[in-house]
Amino acid sequence: MNKEFENILEKVSALYRKYGIKSVTMDDVAQELGISKKTLYLFVNDKTDLVEKVVEHTRDCSLSGMKDMNRTASNAIEQLIEVSQRVNDLLKDHSPSYEYDLKKYYPEMYKVLMSARRRLMYDAMIANIRRGKEEGVYREELDEEIIAKLHLLRMENLQSSELFEEEEMHSARFFREIFIYHIHGLANSRGLEILHKNMDRFVMNKKQEERL
């Protein structure tokens, strides 16, 4: 994929996440990109083709981002902090209508995306638990498969739950509490020490949110 087309997909992806898919026309896309529709159609055949390529690009970026965080985090708990913060930042600019539109108007693409997302999250959680055990920061008796599935189930249900308002779910306070809750279920005493040493990162996020 050339850089120009990659930039187009990133900008269109941002539009879809913010406004949903159905409401964003090809005219809107061309206007946002500052190009003509004729130029846009040099890269894609139609809107369906564009949506499909955006979904593929989103999936590939998620996988690439996960690999980068695996390399930079110094331990399993800091890795989870980085992953969770990345997910939380993405959700702040995410319209619920994006996945609703994808599911309703492009059901096959939706199935592919959800399957890839579940596999990515599940594999990442399994790898993180194994890393935490090897580093001696997670409880040795943890059942990796059950914990990974429970984590996936919780994350998916949170998005469809009516118990929390969108603003509350994307707040630093919510992120802090759910993350600490999760780590306390995984970590041993050594892991909890690492968590407490990183608490200033949550405080920083809260201050940044208050300034917005």
C-alpha positions in Angstrom: 0.0 0.0 0.0 1.4 3.4 -1.0 1.7 6.2 1.6 -0.9 8.4 -0.2 -3.6 5.7 0.0 -2.6 4.9 3.6 -3.2 8.5 4.5 -6.6 8.5 2.8 -7.7 5.4 4.7 -6.6 6.9 8.0 -8.6 10.1 7.4 -11.6 8.2 6.2 -11.4 5.9 9.2 -11.4 9.0 11.5 -14.5 10.3 9.7 -16.3 7.0 10.1 -15.4 6.7 13.8 -16.7 10.2 14.5 -19.9 10.3 12.4 -20.6 6.7 11.5 -20.5 5.1 8.0 -24.0 5.7 6.5 -24.0 9.5 7.0 -20.6 10.0 5.4 -20.9 10.1 1.6 -18.2 9.9 -1.0 -18.7 13.6 -1.6 -18.0 14.2 2.1 -14.9 12.0 1.9 -13.6 13.8 -1.2 -14.2 17.2 0.5 -12.5 16.1 3.7 -9.5 14.9 1.7 -9.3 18.0 -0.4 -9.5 15.9 -3.7 -12.0 15.4 -6.4 -14.3 12.3 -6.5 -12.6 11.3 -9.7 -9.3 11.2 -7.9 -10.8 9.2 -5.0 -12.1 6.6 -7.5 -8.6 6.0 -8.7 -8.1 4.2 -5.4 -11.4 2.5 -4.8 -14.3 1.3 -6.9 -17.2 2.5 -4.8 -18.2 3.2 -1.2 -18.4 -0.5 -0.4 -14.8 -1.0 -1.6 -13.7 2.0 0.5 -15.4 0.7 3.7 -13.8 -2.7 3.2 -10.3 -1.2 2.8 -10.9 1.0 5.9 -11.9 -2.1 7.9 -8.8 -4.0 6.7 -6.5 -1.0 7.4 -8.0 -0.6 11.0 -7.4 -4.3 11.7 -3.8 -4.1 10.4 -3.1 -1.0 12.4 -4.4 -2.6 15.6 -2.1 -5.6 15.1 0.9 -3.4 14.3 0.2 -1.2 17.3 -0.1 -4.2 19.6 3.3 -5.5 18.4 4.9 -2.2 19.0 3.6 -2.0 22.6 4.8 -5.6 23.2 8.4 -4.5 22.3 8.4 -1.2 24.4 6.8 -2.2 27.6 9.3 -3.2 30.3 6.9 -5.7 32.0 3.5 -7.3 31.7 1.7 -4.7 33.9 3.1 -1.7 32.1 2.2 -3.4 28.8 -1.4 -3.6 30.0 -1.4 0.0 31.0 -0.2 1.0 27.5 -2.7 -1.2 25.7 -5.6 0.0 27.9 -4.7 3.7 27.4 -4.5 3.2 23.7 -7.9 1.6 23.5 -9.4 4.3 25.8 -8.0 7.1 23.6 -9.4 5.5 20.5 -12.9 5.1 22.1 -13.0 8.8 22.9 -13.4 9.7 19.2 -15.5 6.6 18.4 -19.2 7.0 17.4 -21.4 4.0 18.4 -23.0 4.4 14.9 -19.8 3.2 13.3 -20.2 -0.4 14.3 -24.0 -0.1 14.1 -23.8 0.9 10.5 -21.1 -1.7 9.7 -23.3 -4.4 11.3 -26.5 -3.3 9.5 -25.2 -2.4 6.0 -22.0 -4.4 5.7 -22.7 -7.6 7.9 -20.0 -9.7 6.3 -17.4 -7.0 6.9 -18.7 -6.7 10.5 -18.3 -10.4 11.1 -14.7 -10.3 9.8 -13.8 -7.3 11.9 -15.3 -8.7 15.1 -13.6 -12.1 14.5 -10.3 -10.4 14.0 -10.7 -8.1 17.0 -11.7 -11.0 19.3 -8.7 -13.1 18.1 -6.3 -10.1 18.6 -7.6 -9.3 22.1 -7.7 -12.9 23.1 -4.2 -13.7 21.9 -2.8 -10.5 23.4 -4.4 -11.3 26.8 -3.0 -14.9 26.7 0.4 -13.6 25.8 0.3 -11.0 28.6 -0.7 -13.5 31.3 2.1 -15.8 30.2 4.5 -13.0 30.3 3.3 -11.9 33.7 3.8 -15.4 35.0 7.3 -15.7 33.6 8.2 -12.3 35.1 6.8 -13.3 38.5 4.2 -10.5 38.7 1.0 -12.5 38.1 -0.4 -15.3 40.2 1.0 -18.6 39.0 -2.3 -20.5 39.4 -4.2 -18.3 36.9 -6.2 -20.1 34.2 -5.0 -18.3 31.1 -7.9 -19.2 28.8 -10.7 -18.5 31.3 -9.2 -15.1 32.3 -8.6 -14.1 28.7 -12.2 -15.0 27.7 -13.6 -13.2 30.8 -11.7 -10.1 29.9 -12.9 -10.2 26.3 -16.5 -10.7 27.4 -16.3 -7.8 29.8 -14.9 -5.4 27.2 -17.5 -6.4 24.6 -20.4 -6.1 27.1 -19.2 -2.7 28.3 -19.7 -1.3 24.9 -23.4 -2.4 24.7 -24.3 -1.7 28.3 -26.7 1.0 29.3 -25.4 1.2 32.9 -22.8 3.8 32.0 -23.0 7.0 30.0 -20.6 7.3 27.0 -18.8 10.2 28.7 -18.4 8.3 32.0 -17.1 5.2 30.2 -14.4 7.2 28.4 -13.3 9.2 31.5 -9.9 8.8 33.2 -11.8 7.9 36.4 -13.6 5.0 34.8 -10.4 3.8 33.1 -8.4 4.0 36.3 -11.0 2.0 38.4 -11.6 -0.8 35.8 -7.9 -1.2 35.2 -7.0 -1.4 38.9 -9.8 -3.9 39.4 -8.5 -6.0 36.5 -4.9 -6.0 37.8 -5.9 -6.9 41.3 -7.4 -10.1 39.8 -4.1 -11.0 38.1 -1.2 -9.7 40.1 0.7 -11.1 43.1 2.3 -8.9 45.7 5.2 -8.1 43.5 2.9 -7.2 40.6 0.8 -4.9 42.9 4.0 -3.1 43.8 4.6 -2.3 40.1 1.0 -1.2 39.8 1.3 1.3 42.7 4.6 2.6 41.2 2.7 3.5 38.0 -0.3 5.2 39.7 1.1 8.6 38.7 0.3 7.8 35.1 -3.4 7.6 36.0 -3.1 10.8 38.0 -1.6 12.5 34.9 -4.4 11.3 32.7 -7.0 12.6 35.1 -5.3 16.1 35.1 -5.2 16.1 31.3 -8.9 15.2 31.2 -9.8 18.0 33.6 -8.0 20.6 31.4 -10.2 19.6 28.4 
